[in-house]
Amino acid sequence: MSIILVSVVILFLTFVILYWLKSNETEQLPLPPGPSRWECLKLFKYLLRSEDAKMHVVMDDLYKQYGEIVTFKLPGTCMVFLNSAQTIRKLFTSVAYRDVTADRPPSFFKTNLSQKGSDIILRDYDAVQMKLRKMVHTTVKLYGEGIQVFEEMVGSEIRLLEKSMTADGDDTTVKSFDIDAALTTSLIRIIYIFLINETPEDTEKVVEAVDRFDKALIKMFQIEVNLMFTLFPWLRFIPGPIKTSYDYFISSLYAMRSIFLNPEMIKTQEHDKDMTEETVQGILGNIITAGFVTTKGTLSGFFLLMLYHPDVQKRIQDEIDDKIGDMEITIHDRQHMHYTNAAILETLRFIRHVPYGVPHCNRMDVDIDGYRIPANSTIFTNYWSMAYSEKHWENPEQFNPDRFLDEHGKILPLDHPTRQQFIPFGVGRRSCLGESFSKSRIFLYVTSLLQKFTFTKGDDPLPSMYSETWGNESTLLPGSFKCTVTKRLSP
Ligand code: HEM
């Protein structure tokens, strides 16, 4: 009896000491500042209830109140918002942190929809993720830098788009051209060519399926919607708005897969045990979703900005006339086109249409800048606030490509402090795989179209050029708009 009693006492004391040590250890550094638990709940309720609520605006308010790292506590999860490029670089690229901050947080989508994270975007950082990333990165980068056959296919797609902008007969002006719809069709055709290696027979069917799927996806990836599904996954079975949007998402996912996934694609991967059918499906979905909406957002935003800033459009056209003339434009022209490259970078900064990236998760406690980020936090990169921070940008609300040029009119080098502040594609282990692919497509579209056409505001009202008004999804788009397109005379 006495032995049992002594054992219980020893066990109890051990537990008390361990608990004390543990809590002492975790109290070493405080959590980053942030609103109280009660305020967090109120904000979360506001995000769920109000149609106009935007997560990136809430993040911006918190950044202004609490500084560069902010904690947002909700039952069962701790969210951390990183509000400066410097902190993001430190956490995602330095040897000390980069391997422990590269997972993706647990979520309903990771468990139920991405085949338990067997794709690239939602999978945790491990040897297989690294292998899949490397494989897809090499291919996407190669295409980004201009594989001849693909380049020719893209060239003919851009010519198709140009043709749609030219009125019949001798007319050189189209009064009411829906540029957003034209870009949608053209970019989806290019993704199709990239994945299937041939032009689609039924463009309308492909465009409808991808467009529908993407709209459903960016809605589902909104932080608050994602969190709702993660905390209350059973809501998808109860008739109501949550079930409706879930069912809509699933049906659009299957429609999209039926177009892009063919048995051949899976068969060719059979020799590789890491490339299961689920993984092929997952990667395919990643490229379609990550590759289309983001590039379309940039191009729609760019042409919208040209309508508001004819002076910038004129300077790009002058550069095209000067450096390329009426020759066919290739990706190799990019290196001479400093002002055009600056205008593309400034568009990405100005519209900040991927406001909070894709969340990371840290697999262990991380001490940084005098704070502790507890293990398994959901870490958000607040690109939205960074791109307009008065600390780093002069007159951030002005669209000014010159901010990316030096005194000789050359694009600032990558290690210049201004470029270091600007990381729209993320950095480190989980940075964007499509950076060079999308930059080269954007360059080709912008220069090929401005070489031949001038875009001006027509009679139709335009969306605001400020992306605050572009909705509250995880990728912001200006929506449909029309403009006047005038054919330019050869330089
Ligand atoms: C303007 C265009 C684009 C922007 C602004 C953009 C931005 C981003 C950002 C911010 C991330 C998250 C980085 C992180 O987790 O830290 C990301 C990830 C990713 N992007 Fe992009 N992206 C663009 C275009 C593309 C394109 C064209 C593709 C594919 C062809 C692509 C494929 C991916 C993939 C697969 C990931 C996940 C990487 C991983 O989890 O390891 N993106 N992108």
Residues whose N, C-alpha, C, O or C-beta is under 5 A from the ligand:
A	BS01	HEM	I120 I121 V140 N286 I287 A290 G291 T294 T295 T298 V354 G357 V358 P424 F425 G426 V427 R429 R430 S431 C432 L433 G434 F437 S438
